[in-house]
Amino acid sequence: IGKQLNKVHRRNPEWSIVVLSLLFAVVGLMSIYFIDTKVTQNPSDSSIFARSLTFTLLGIALAVLFYFLDYRKIRRFSKYIYYGTLLLLFLAVNNNGRPFTIVNSMPFMAIGPLSINLASISPYLFILSLAGLFDGWEWDSWKKAVLGLAMLFAPVILMLAYPSFSSA
């Protein structure tokens, strides 16, 4: 019965959104390529197109991964994702230069050849982790309710303190 139910309730992608997204990605990459070749006169000197292509392919791979990911399997890691993201965001706000690189007054974390802006990725990680943490949370107890609200507002405070272009 379970396999039959799985076939009936299998999610179908919205193909129009997928096709439009890929179309916009291709048009954007073509624009970057033509601008890159006209500006530099030597495509091998510039890495703007190569980096754009790399990040576009990485984004498509991550979208496919997140589409097929069973989020129930990572629920047990919610606490580690939450506290790890909170720690990295705290270190980025109170930056002493390590392990972050400052670009336009914003700290970026370098992982190999990739540089990650924690302000961009942390809301997704917090939503993912808080969904797992608050599943089955006892909101009836006032102590648990206060702890839950503190867990909600701690990331908000750190994200508001994060350096951005508007505060530069």
N, C-alpha and C positions, 0 to 999 in steps of 0.2 A: 504494500500500500504506500509506503514511504517513497519509493522510486517513482510510482505513478503520480503521486502528489507533487513531487519535485518537477516532473515534466510539465504538469498542468500550470504550476505557479512559477515557472522559470521566467525571469525578467527578460524582457525584450528591449534592446537599445532603441532609442529614438534616432533612427537612421538619418533623418534630415539634419539633426543637430550635429551628428558625427561628420556627415559629408560637408556641411557648411564650415565646421571647425577646421577640417583638413584643407578645404579650399582657401580659407583665410590664411592658414599657415603657409601654404604653397605660394600664395600671392605675396605675403610678407617676405618670405625667403627669396623669391625672385626679385623683389624690390631691393632688398639688401644686397643681393648679388650684383645687380646692375649699378647701383650706387657705388658699391665697393670697387668694381672694375673701372668705373669712370673716374673716381677720385684718385685712386692709387696708381693707375696705369700699369701696375704690375700686381696681379692678384696674389702672387706668392708672398708679397710683403705684408699683406693685411690678413688679419685673422678674424675680422668681424663676421664675415659670412660663415667661416668654419665654426666659430663659437655659436652663432645663431643656429646653424644646422644641428650642432651637437645638442644644444639645449632643447631644440624642438623635438628631436628624436627621443631625448631623455624624458621630456614631458609626455609624449605619446606613450612611451613605455610605462611610465608611472600611472597614466590614466587607465591603461589596460589592466595594470596590476591592481589598482584600487577598485576597478569595476568587478573583477573576479575574486577579490579578497573576501574571506569570511571573517568579518569583524569579531565574531564570537570567539575566535581562536586567539585573538590578541587582547581580549578582555583582562586576562590575568596579568598582563604587563602594563595595565593602565596606571598603576601607582608609580612605576619606574619611568614611564613616559612623562607623567605629570611632573614629578620631582626633578627629572633630568632636564626637561625644558625650562622649568622654573630656575634651576641652578644656572643654566647657560644664559638665560635672559638676565638674571641677576649679575652674572659676571660681565655681560655686555654693557649693562647700565653702569656698573662700577668698574669700567674698563681701566686696566693698568697696562694695556698693550699686548698682553698675552692671553689667550691664544687667538686674538682677533687682530685683523688688519683694518686700519682706519681709512675709509674712502669717502671723501666729501663729508667729513665729520660723522660718518655712520660706521659702526663696527660691523665687519663681515668676518665670519668664521671660515677659515680655509681648511678644506678637506681635500687633500691632493690638489688637482688642478681646478677644483670647484670652489667658489666663494659663495657662502650662503648668508643672506641677510636674515637674521633671526626674527626681526619684526615682521617679515613677510610670512614665514613658515610657522611661527609659534601659535598663532590663533588656531590653525588647523590641528596642531598637535594637542593643544589644550582642549579643544572640542572633542577630539577622539578620546583623550584620557579621561576627561570629566564624564563623558557618556558612560564609560566603563566603571568609573568610580561611583557614580550616582545611581547605577542600576541596583536596585534593592536597598537604597539608602533610607534610613529611618528618619524621616523629617518630623515625626511626631515628638521626638525628644528634643527639648530646647537646646541641649548641649550639642547634639548632632546637627541641629539646624544652624546654630552659630558657626560650627566648624565647617559645614557645607558652604555657608555664605562667605566665610573667610577664604575657603579654597576657590571660590568664584572670583572674589575681588582682588586677591593677591596677584594674579596674572594681569588684571586690568591696570593696577597701580604700576606694575613694572613696565607694561607696554606704554603707558602714558609718560613714564620717565625715560623711555628709550629715545636716544638722539634721532632726530629726523631732519629733513630739509627745512621744515618750518621753524625749527629751533636753532638752525645753524647761523 
